[in-house]
């Protein structure tokens, strides 16, 4: 299954988040990432605050910190709960799937806290959302690999060793969030023609290569988006794991792919077996096409085009499989 070969426990790991200045109001960074708290004017999130007040009127959403993800708007109250409100098409089905997965994860004996649904999904005025518990901690976006390696590998090992009876029957299939078994057809029929001509053949090839590469992998519990942005830290210790929207029963190399993107394949190969890293590089090459497919299904054209642009840029720069230009071992 490609479990980590070394998990030296007991080390003091990680670094504290670095405080950064807020982006200029009105800038792209402000619109998509800046927190908005209390009585500060924040037009970007006025709509979701009004919606949340109607859905859950017993909470003071004016005090909530607001964030924007690729497919959700999120309101975080101090101490919880957290409102996750979907954007785009097919919200009811997507939120139902995400809520089911969160419930399954909350019932596992994982070593860190994970979000737990604290409401049923609510559909109101064309939008669907759900309340969850607040997972403590902050992500370490700029962490160095030696500082986080051991604890990330322990957490991945716990996920991959989970063997709850019939769990595989309850979890989504691989890439369900971006089309599931239809994902290759979505790429071929709806996305490839939107790419530059020079990138179209390569897009078809990396999808086909991935499907072949993952065939022999022993499946397990996969988080699906195991990047630094979804691992919470308190001081030097992992304090939680969030965002199971891409969770599935599939190739464990899916969870190594974001680490390859963040730290390069060479670093990850030191603690993960070579074949898992090889498969992770094939997964990494298609991540932009997965986001593009999910955006296409959700009717989010700007996000779709951005993701396709990322694919074309990485291809042109030679960084499709690895940010340092390394290619999968043959």
C-alpha positions in Angstrom: 0.0 0.0 0.0 3.0 2.3 0.0 3.0 3.0 3.8 5.8 5.2 5.1 9.0 3.4 5.7 10.0 5.7 8.6 7.9 7.6 11.1 10.3 8.8 13.7 7.9 9.8 16.4 8.4 12.1 19.3 10.3 14.8 17.5 9.4 18.4 18.0 8.1 19.4 14.6 6.5 22.2 12.7 6.8 26.0 13.1 4.3 28.6 14.2 2.3 30.4 11.6 3.8 33.7 10.6 1.5 36.7 10.8 1.1 38.5 7.5 -0.4 41.8 6.5 -3.9 41.7 5.1 -4.1 42.1 1.3 -5.3 45.4 -0.2 -9.1 45.6 -0.2 -10.4 44.9 -3.6 -7.4 43.0 -4.7 -7.7 39.4 -5.9 -6.0 38.2 -2.8 -8.5 40.0 -0.6 -11.5 38.7 -2.6 -10.5 35.1 -2.4 -8.5 34.7 0.8 -8.7 37.6 3.3 -10.5 36.9 6.6 -13.4 39.3 7.4 -14.5 39.6 11.0 -16.8 41.5 13.3 -18.4 44.7 12.0 -15.8 45.3 9.2 -17.4 45.9 5.8 -16.7 42.9 3.6 -19.0 43.0 0.6 -17.6 39.7 -0.8 -19.3 37.8 2.0 -22.4 39.8 2.7 -24.5 37.4 0.7 -23.5 34.3 2.5 -23.9 35.9 5.9 -27.5 36.9 5.0 -28.1 33.3 3.8 -26.6 31.8 7.0 -28.8 34.1 9.2 -31.8 32.7 7.4 -30.7 29.1 7.6 -29.4 29.2 11.2 -30.9 32.3 12.9 -29.7 31.2 16.4 -26.0 32.0 15.5 -24.4 35.4 15.3 -22.9 35.2 11.8 -21.7 38.9 12.0 -18.9 37.7 14.3 -17.8 34.9 11.9 -14.5 34.9 10.0 -15.3 34.4 6.3 -13.2 32.5 3.8 -13.7 31.5 0.2 -12.8 28.1 -1.2 -12.9 26.8 -4.7 -16.5 25.4 -4.3 -17.7 26.8 -1.0 -18.0 29.9 1.1 -17.1 29.3 4.7 -18.1 31.1 7.9 -16.2 30.3 11.1 -17.5 31.3 14.5 -15.1 31.5 17.4 -15.3 28.0 19.0 -17.7 26.9 16.2 -19.8 26.0 14.5 -18.6 26.4 10.9 -21.0 27.1 8.0 -19.9 25.5 4.7 -22.2 26.8 1.9 -21.7 25.4 -1.5 -21.4 27.4 -4.7 -22.3 26.4 -8.3 -24.6 23.7 -9.7 -25.7 20.4 -8.1 -25.3 21.7 -4.6 -27.7 19.4 -2.8 -26.1 16.3 -4.1 -22.6 17.5 -3.5 -23.3 18.7 0.1 -25.1 15.4 0.8 -22.0 13.4 -0.3 -19.7 15.7 1.7 -21.8 15.4 4.8 -22.0 11.6 4.6 -18.2 11.4 4.3 -17.7 13.8 7.3 -20.0 11.6 9.4 -18.0 8.5 8.4 -14.7 10.1 9.2 -16.0 11.4 12.6 -16.8 7.7 13.6 -13.3 6.5 12.8 -10.6 6.2 15.5 -8.3 8.8 13.8 -5.5 10.3 15.9 -6.6 13.9 15.4 -9.9 15.8 15.4 -11.8 16.1 12.1 -14.9 18.1 11.2 -18.2 16.6 12.4 -21.6 17.6 11.0 -23.7 19.4 13.6 -26.7 20.0 11.4 -28.5 18.3 8.5 -27.9 20.0 5.1 -30.1 23.0 4.5 -31.3 24.1 1.1 -32.7 27.6 0.9 -33.0 30.2 -1.8 -31.0 28.1 -4.3 -28.1 27.4 -2.0 -27.2 24.4 0.2 -25.0 24.4 3.3 -24.3 22.4 6.5 -22.9 23.2 9.9 -19.8 21.4 11.2 -17.6 21.5 14.3 -14.6 23.7 14.3 -11.3 21.9 14.1 -8.6 23.7 16.2 -5.3 25.0 14.9 -3.9 26.8 11.8 -2.3 25.5 8.6 1.4 25.9 8.1 1.4 27.1 4.5 5.2 27.7 4.3 6.5 24.8 6.4 9.7 23.1 5.4 9.6 19.3 4.7 12.0 18.3 7.6 9.8 20.2 10.0 6.5 18.4 9.1 7.6 15.1 7.5 7.3 12.8 10.5 3.9 14.0 11.7 2.4 14.0 8.3 3.6 10.4 7.7 2.2 9.3 11.0 -1.2 10.9 10.1 -1.1 9.3 6.6 -0.2 5.9 8.1 -3.3 6.1 10.4 -5.5 6.9 7.4 -4.1 4.0 5.3 -4.3 1.5 8.1 -8.0 2.1 8.7 -9.9 -1.1 8.1 -13.4 -0.5 9.4 -15.8 -3.2 8.2 -17.6 -2.2 5.0 -16.0 1.3 4.9 -15.0 0.8 1.3 -18.7 0.3 0.4 -19.7 3.6 2.0 -17.0 5.9 0.7 -17.2 7.6 -2.7 -15.3 6.1 -5.6 -12.1 7.8 -6.7 -12.5 11.3 -8.1 -16.3 11.3 -7.4 -16.0 15.0 -6.7 -14.9 15.7 -10.3 -17.0 13.1 -12.2 -15.9 9.8 -10.8 -15.8 7.1 -13.5 -16.9 9.7 -16.0 -13.9 12.0 -15.3 -11.9 10.8 -18.3 -14.8 11.4 -20.6 -15.4 14.9 -19.2 -11.8 15.7 -19.9 -11.9 14.3 -23.4 -15.3 15.5 -24.5 -15.6 18.9 -22.7 -12.2 20.2 -21.7 -9.4 19.2 -24.1 -10.7 21.4 -26.8 -10.4 24.4 -24.5 -6.7 23.8 -24.0 -4.0 25.2 -26.4 -3.5 22.9 -29.3 0.0 22.1 -28.0 -1.4 20.8 -24.7 -4.3 18.7 -26.0 -2.5 15.5 -26.8 -0.6 15.6 -23.5 -3.8 16.1 -21.5 -5.2 12.9 -23.0 -2.0 11.0 -22.4 -1.7 11.9 -18.7 -5.2 10.9 -18.0 -4.7 7.5 -19.7 -1.3 7.0 -18.0 -2.9 7.7 -14.6 -5.6 5.1 -15.1 -3.0 2.5 -16.0 -0.7 3.5 -13.1 -3.3 3.2 -10.4 -4.7 -0.2 -11.6 -2.3 -2.3 -9.5 -2.5 -0.2 -6.3 -4.0 -1.8 -3.2 -6.9 0.6 -2.3 -7.3 2.2 1.1 -8.9 5.2 2.8 -7.7 8.4 1.0 -8.2 11.9 2.2 -8.0 13.2 -1.4 -6.6 16.7 -0.8 -3.8 16.0 1.7 -2.0 19.4 1.3 -0.6 21.7 3.9 -3.8 23.9 3.7 -5.9 21.1 5.2 -3.6 20.0 8.0 -4.1 22.0 11.2 -1.3 22.7 13.7 -1.1 23.9 17.3 2.4 25.0 17.9 4.6 22.1 16.7 1.9 19.4 16.7 -0.8 18.4 14.3 -4.1 19.4 15.8 -6.6 18.3 13.1 -7.4 17.4 9.6 -10.1 19.1 7.5 -11.8 19.1 4.1 -12.7 15.5 3.2 -14.6 16.6 0.1 -12.3 14.5 -2.1 -12.2 11.5 0.2 -12.6 8.1 -1.3 -11.5 4.5 -1.2 -8.7 4.4 -3.8 -5.0 4.6 -4.5 -3.1 5.9 -1.4 -0.7 7.7 -3.8 -3.4 10.3 -4.2 -2.5 11.6 -0.8 1.2 11.7 -1.7 0.6 13.8 -4.8 0.0 17.2 -3.0 3.2 16.5 -1.0 5.1 16.0 -4.2 3.7 19.3 -5.4 4.7 21.1 -2.2 8.1 19.5 -1.4 9.2 17.7 -4.7 9.4 14.0 -5.4 13.0 13.7 -4.2 12.2 14.7 -0.7 9.1 12.5 -0.4 11.0 9.5 -1.8 13.0 9.5 1.4 10.1 8.3 3.5 7.6 6.8 1.0 8.4 3.8 -1.3 9.4 4.6 -4.8 6.4 3.0 -6.6 4.0 5.0 -4.5 5.9 8.2 -5.3 5.9 7.2 -9.0 2.1 6.8 -9.0 1.7 10.1 -7.0 3.5 11.9 -9.8 1.0 10.6 -12.3 -1.8 11.8 -10.0 -0.1 15.2 -9.6 0.1 15.6 -13.4 -3.7 15.4 -13.6 -4.7 17.5 -10.6 -5.5 20.6 -12.7 -7.6 18.5 -15.0 -9.5 17.2 -12.0 -10.2 20.7 -10.7 -11.2 21.8 -14.2 -13.7 18.9 -14.5 -15.2 19.7 -11.1 -15.6 23.3 -12.1 -17.1 22.4 -15.4 -19.7 20.3 -13.6 -20.4 23.0 -11.1 -20.8 25.7 -13.8 -17.8 27.7 -12.5 -16.2 28.7 -15.8 -13.6 31.1 -14.4 -12.3 28.4 -12.1 -12.3 25.8 -15.0 -10.3 28.1 -17.3 -7.9 28.9 -14.5 -7.3 25.2 -13.8 -6.8 24.5 -17.5 -4.4 27.4 -17.7 -2.4 25.9 -14.8 -2.2 22.6 -16.7 -0.9 24.3 -19.9 1.6 26.4 -17.9 3.0 23.4 -16.0 3.3 21.5 -19.3 5.2 24.4 -20.9 7.5 24.7 -17.9 8.2 21.0 -17.6 6.7 20.9 -14.1 3.6 18.7 -14.7 4.8 15.8 -12.6 7.0 17.5 -10.2 7.7 21.2 -9.5 11.4 20.6 -10.0 10.9 18.9 -13.4 11.5 15.3 -12.3 9.7 12.6 -14.3 8.1 9.4 -13.0 10.5 6.4 -13.0 9.8 4.0 -15.8 
